[in-house]
Amino acid sequence: MTSLVLLIGTNPLPNYVVAEYLLSKNEELINKIWLVHSEKRDVPTGTEEIAKRLEKVISQKYPNILFEYCALRDIGNAKSIATNVKETILNCTECDNIHLNYTGGTKAMSVHVYRAIEQSDKFQEKIFSYLDARGFALKDDDKGVITNDLRKEISISLEDLINLHGYKKKREEKNYYWLDALEEFKKMIKQSLLGNFLDWKKDTLRKLYYENDKFITKCADIRKKLTDEERSVPAEFLPLLQAIPKEHSILDEIGSSLWIPDAATTNKAYEDRVKPSVKEFLDGKWLENYVLMILKEKTSHKTIPIECNWKLMKQDGGKNFELDVIVLNGYQVCGISCTTDTTEGLCKEKGFEVLHRVNQIGGEEAKAVLITCLVQDKVERLEDDLRYETGGENKLIVLGIEDLKEEILWKKIGKHIWGGN
């Protein structure tokens, strides 16, 4: 029998991958998993809670596996680490073999736990391994590479992924996956009309439905503006607006001009009808749902976890964040951020944010895509800037308005996620 020793750092995903692989190959060979973590007094938070979350996720599938904890009181002190390992793992482990995977934890933890186990004469066989982030393979110190690309063997659900990191999902109340309208966006993009629509949205819809950059919520105010302003809609955009669900339509009964709420319409009725269309869907939600639609269409023959608009909140009440689209390639995370804003500064902020977020839940091997409506020269400049400032040469791609055509979008996203490392 073998005891598996895992070092717990801030990202538990590699530990999950290693444990899942070894247990899936032969659960009976492993009788215990040791989780080596830092104490709270040594670092601001410690990693015991992360270890507990890892145990919980693994135990759901392997309920018979025993877990033990080894707390390191001082992760920067070699003697202290050696003492902690000896008092727990080396004294309490009743098995023939021990396997240390030193992927997680700090460098000091790896070195000193490794040394303590290596110097012990208690075990018949001592195995040392790590998960290579570049090749996605498990490497044995003596035997070298012992697996193929583990993304093809090990997967994790999105729910388990966020549970590992102490988040819980808070879904949007509204669903903006309006398929008919998204198909119209696809047609406009194919006909190179999206730029015209974005200009019309900015010059007309924003002007009519907003005041001082805030959405107008009073029926009387919007009625006055719509009466005074031009209500006609360019013919090339009518099919899109007509495809929006009727309960949220901004067109009149004829379906050719913008709707003017009558005197009997309440503020709430007006807002319930128009706000989801103007402020949410047409102002940007359409893009993330369009990307989701294309990805689902192209991967319909495969079982690939793809989700849209996930709002994540810390279970302990920490800071929340949102990912527009999440795709999993086995256990590798790819986060996709979408924006229709053409301000380069804002797009750059979005790029930094999506890189930070995917690192939080996917670690150093995670990937990111920033989808914008920028023209090509700005896309290339932004991508170069983000890669230079973050050091993520192959981690991020930036796409622009010319990349939104169905086949181009799929080819570039697909290649980034599945076409190599």
Summary of the structure (lengths in Angstrom):
residues: 421
radius of gyration: 26.4
end to end distance: 34.9
largest distance: 88.2
contacts: 1349
relative contact order: 0.09
helix: 48%
strand: 21%
